[in-house]
Amino acid sequence: MSKRSLFFSFFLITSISFYAQSERVEYLPTFDRKPLHYGFYFGINQNDFKLNLRESNVTDANITVEPTAGFNVGLIADFKLHKNLNLRLEPGLVSNSKRILFNHLNTSSNPQDSIREIGSTYLHIPLVFKFSTDRYKNIRPYLLTGVSYNYNFSSNEANQDDNSAGQFRMTTHNFMYEVGIGLDFYLYYFKFSPSIRGFFAFNNEIKYDDDPNSQWTSPINFMGTRGIFLNFAFE
């Protein structure tokens, strides 16, 4: 699924929900008075790597990334700080995969040397601020911003093998910042909140090969995750 499809899905859902707001009954009128409430979310994501290359012994280094769609699921703890400001802890799991193409490698002898399949499962722990407008009937738009810690279960950081043995390694502990927008819809029994957010790595996630002249890792100056979440929250 492309990023364009993610945006289209989000706006399609919100447009349908806006149409449903013709009902004048105000649902869950005291919901936002709670100092603490809980929920859960699920969604889809698409991410790749931001790559910055550097001068190295590798001539005409050319590295590209092919992302695929993944899924995410987690829990929500929402703390009310102000009538328009909440602090949210949203621990969950994120799964996705990517293909890294090392286009500069001579693949005539072994085509697999130029491709690395990266399947990743993260423990994703965001701490975000939610800035909401005043409620209008059963709708409340909001903005999100915060940081997250990500534990990569599939990093292989401690693996002694590197790319010379066909093993691409990444760091286990990573940090990201996130920004997003969303809408709260107050329904009869619960609050439904679709949101879309971008996330971007602070730290370099690559684990360099032991050989400083490695054809796979020596051209890379920085490799950090970036992508989009489309979440559906129920609170």
C-alpha positions, 0 to 999 in steps of 0.5 A: 500500500502506497503512502497516497493510499494511506492518506486516501483511506484516512480522509475517506473514513473521516469524510464518511464520519463527518456525514454521519454527524447530522445527528444532533444527539451529543454522545458521551457528554462527560467523557472528556472530564475523566482524568484517566481513561484507557483504550486500544488501537490497531492500524497499518503502516508503511515505512522505509529508511532515510539513507545518507551516503558518504565517500568510501572505497565503494565506487558509485555506491547506489543503495535503494529501499523498497518498503511494504505495508505492515500492521500495528496494534497496541494499548492506550493510557490517556492522562488529562492535563488540561481541557485541551491537552492530554498526555498519552502512553501508547505501547504496542507492536509494529511489524513490517518488512523492507528490501534493501537493494545494493545496486552497485554490486556485481551480481553475476556470480551471486545475485543474492549479494545485492539484496537484503530482506529486512523483516522487523518487529518492534516494541513501540512505546510512544509518549505523545501530547495530544492537542485538541480543539473544543468539541463541536457536537460529536467531533473533536480534531486534534494534533499529536506530537511526541517521542517513542522508544523502539525495541527491535526484536529482529535487529540481529545486533548481537549476531557475529555474522555480518553481510559477508555471511548474508546477515544484515544487522541493525541496532536493537534500541532506537528512538524516534519523534512523531507528529500527526493529526486526527479526529475524535468521533463520539459514538453511542458507546465509545469514542472512535479516533482515526489518526495519521502520523509520521515517525522519524528516527533520531539515531543511526540504526545500522550495525556496521560490518566488521570490515571497514571497507564493506561493500554493504555498509561502508557507503552508508553514513546514516540509516534511519526509519521513517514512515507513516501510521494509519491508526484506528483508536477505540476509547 
